[in-house]
């Protein structure tokens, strides 16, 4: 696996460390959330697991989900509630119509194969259906597109239906694959820069002019957010063709998610060791948040 290492230190004491490699990239398209979300103290928003692999926010229901080493959690309100059984969800992404896809390893008491291959849930993560590559693939990077699914298990693969797979002729190792279910543009974050595909992951090109970002997520088919290893946040209005520097997250980032905002600025969520923070101005500033 490719690893990004943060060189940033927080005021007071956050030492730089190796970051988690997977975040939820594609969020369910939704109507803009309310701009009156109440904030809470960080101490009241402890994460249910220290190993976070994905973050999903549903703008229709305001539900915030965290995919972790210890399973899937609803963290919309405190205390966080566990959804379904315990599986190590190394890969997690949302498709259309409330469908979730995941990969990783079975947890204690699970009767799922190891590795999980690609699994699917149509009931919010309560139960999972085996789709393909059980016992073969642990997809650490996973996203959905208009054409299907793009995933990485040591080899970049694409699937139109989650059951049959094609090997993609690409030799990079993505930390994150970010896509949107209404678009065929996909971003792959690497230590060399952003790899970009406009054909559902079939072909890729390295953008050497783009900033090096560790995490990326689409708010809409055109709007994307990125977070660099040092916490600097970026915004793209053209699906990753160009980027504008915005603000900075003064903490270790574990995963991000994004949704369309009400005033032209996407909302960006980030999971940090201190809790979930949100930006309502396209990444310029962040604050802790509870009920969205």
N, C-alpha and C positions, 0 to 999 in steps of 0.2 A: 504493500500500500504506500502511496505517496503521502508524505506528511508535511504540513505547514507548521512552522514553529514561530510563535509570537515573540517579537523582540521588545514588546512594550511592557512597562511596569506601571501599575496604578499608584496614585498618591496614597501613601500609607503602607501599602504592602502587597500588592498582587504580583507574584513572580511570574515571569514568562514561562509558558509550558506548551507542551505538544497539544494541539487541538484535536477535537473529535472530527472525523472525516465526513460524516454524513449529515445532511440537513434535508428537510422536506423542501423540495424545490417548487413543485407546482401546487398552487392552492386552488380550491374550487372557486370558479368565477362567481362573483356575488355583488349585490348592491352595496353602496357605500355604507360603512358603519356610522353610528352616531358620533358626533364630535364632542360629546359630553361625558366621555368615559371617566369614572372616578379613579383617582390614584390611591395607592396604599403604601404603607411602609415596607421596605424591602424585607425586613425581618419577618413579616407576615406571609411572605410569598416564597418559602423554601421549596425547591424542586423535590419531587417524590423520588428521584433517582439522580445520582451524580453522573451517570453515563447516559447522555442524551444524544440521540441519533436523528431526530426529526421533530419538526414543529409544524402544526397545521392550524389555521384559523378559518372558520366558516363564517363568512359575512352575513349569511342568511339567519343563522341561529346564534351567532356570537360565541360559538363553542371553540375552546382552545384545547388542542390535543397535543400531547407530548409522547413521542415514540422513544422508548428507552431500552436499556439492557434488561430491565425488570418488567417489561410489558408496556401496554398503552394506557395512558392516564388522561382523564378529563381534568384539566386544571383551571377551568373557567371560574370556579369558586373554590374557596378553601373550606375544609381540607380537600385535597385532590382525591378523586375517586378512580379506582382501577376499573378498566374495561376489559372484560374477557379474561382469558388465562394468561399465564406468564410465558412469554417468548421473548428472546433477545431480538428486537426489531432493528437490525443493523441498517436495513433499507426500508423506507416508508414514503409513500406518496399518494396523493389523491387524484382520482380521475373524475369523470363526469358523473352526475346524478348520485353523489354521495358514495361512490365506490372507492375503497382503499386497496392499495397493493402494498405488499411488504415482502421482506426476505430476512434471513438471519439464521438463528439457531433456536431449537426448542428449549424451553425452560423446564424446571423441575415439575414433574407431574404431567408434562405434555406428551401426547402420543404422536406428535408430528415428527417427520423424518429429519435427520441432521446431515447437511444443512437443509433449511426449509425450502429452497428453491423459490419459485414465485407463488405467493398465496394471495387470495383475494377475499375481501369482506364486503358484503352488501348490507350489513346491519350495524354499521358504525363501529366495527371492531370487536363485537361480541363473539362472533364465530368466524372461522376462516376456512376457505375452500382451497384445496391444492390444485394449482393450475398446471405447472410444468417444472421440470428440472429438479424435482425433489431428490435429495441425496447427492446433488451435483453442484448446485450454485448457491453461493452466499453473496447476494448482490449488495455491495456496500454503497453503491450509487445507483439511484433509481428515479425515473421520472416518466410522466406521461406526455404525449403529444397528440396532435390531431390525427396522426397516422397510426399511433399505437404506443408502444412502451420502449424506452431506451434504458439499458441497465449495464452495469459493469461488475464482473466477478473475477477480474484478472484479465478478462477479454471483453471488449465492448460488443454488445449484442443488441439487436432490435427485434421486435415482435409486433405483428399487427393485431394479435388477439391474446397475448400472454401465454399461448400454448405452443406455437411454432416459432422458431428463432432463426435469425440470420446473423452470421458473424460479420461485424463491421471492420473494414480494412482501415483501422486507425491504430496508431502505436503509442498514444498518450495514455496516462493514468489519471483519470479525473478524481478530484476530491469530492466534488459535487457535480451532479447533472441537474440542470434547471430547465424546465420546459413549462408549457401551458397546454391544457387539453384542447384549446381552440386555435393552436398555432403549430407549425412544423419547425419553428426556430428553437434550437436547443443550445444551451451554453454549458461548457465543461470547464471547471476551474482547475488550473494546474499551476505549479511553481514557475512555469515559463510564461504564463499568461493565459488569456481566455481562448479556448477553442470554441468555434462557433459553427453551427450547422443550420442550414435553412431548408433542408429536405428531410426532416424527421430523423436525423442522425445517420443518414446514408453516407454523406461526405462531410468533411470537416476542414476548417482552415484556422490556423493560429493567428490571432490578431496581436501583433507585436506592439501596436500603438495603445492598446487598452491597458488599464491598470491591472496589476496582479491582485486578484481578489480570491479569497478563500471560500466564501459563501456567496451564493447567488440565488435569487428567487424572482419569479415573474408575478407582478401584480395584475397585469392585463397582457394580452398578446403582444403589446408594444412596450409596456413599461416594465423595467427590471430594476432590481436593487442589488447592490453588491457590498460586501464587507471585506476589507483587506485584513491581512494578518495582524496589523497594528491597530485595528479597530476603526480605521477611516472608512466612512460609508460613501457610496457612489450611487448615482441615479442615471438611468438610461431611458430616454423617451422614444428610442428607435430600435427596440429589441436587441440591444447590445452592440449596435454599430458604433456608438459614441457614448462617452460617460462624462458626467459632471461630478466633481468632488462636492460632498455635502458637509456632513458633520463627523462625529467621532464617538465611538462607544468606549468608555473608560472602564472596561472589564473584559474578561475572557468571554468570547462568543462561542456558544455551543451549537446553535442552529438558528436559522432565520425563516421568516415567512412574510408574505406581502399580499396586500389586497388593494383594489382601486379605492381611492379616497373621494370624498365628497366635493373637494374644491380644486381638483387637478393635481393634488399631491398624494401619492400613494401612502398608505399606512404600512409601516414596517415593524414587525415584531422580532425580538431577539431573545433567545434563552441564554441566561448567564448564570454562573454559580450562585449569584445573589437572588435570582428570580427572573421573571419575565418583564422586559421593558418594551415600550412601544414608542414609535415616532409617528406623529400625525401630520408632519410637514415634509415628507419625502426624505427623511434621514438627517435633517439638519440638527434636531435635538431629540432626546429620548427621556422618558420618564417611566417609573414603575406603574403597572396597571393591574387591576383585578378584573372585575366584570366589564366586558367591553361593550 
